[in-house]
Amino acid sequence: MLYDIAIGVARGVQYLHCGCNTHILHFDIKPHNILLDHNFHPKISDFGLARPYSHETSKMVTLAARGTFGYMAPEILSRNHGAISHKSDGKGRTVIQEWGSQAKYTFQLTYKQLVGSGDLKLGAMNEEGEMLIKKMVMVGLWCIQLNPCHRPSMRTVIEMLMGDVRDLEVAPKPFVSPARGRLGRSLS
């Protein structure tokens, strides 16, 4: 079910970025802003921080930071990380949080487990469930890359989620770690 929710959220964000007449950056994709209907289909909510952007421009300027700390892309806080674009409206942290306890799993631990043994040590779960969780986490790690150029578009996120986990590469290590409370810190 979490896998279907992750795909539904990715499709919703993709629609906001490319599907509607006016492209929209939500700026606050997080678990609290994902509502589920009676069939557990996700609905993106709380458009208070959202901004429309033109079909002609791929980047935008904002005068103030928008979003919830820990879910914001680094370029929203500092132009040193690049310009704000559709890749600033990521959902990597949300995807990673959908699969496990935020207190138990950090991005660093998740990354070390994937790179080391390739096993997320999920406990009592069938193989299919483990592969779906691994796929979601691998995609989530791509979505939290520090450099916006390394983050996939939502179209690519959907393709990655729908594809075979064996076709996915582990994301490069530099990513923001909100668990430490310091944005801009590279993990080495």
Order of alpha helices (4+ residues) and beta strands (2+ residues): alpha-beta-beta-beta-beta-beta-alpha-beta-alpha-alpha-alpha-alpha
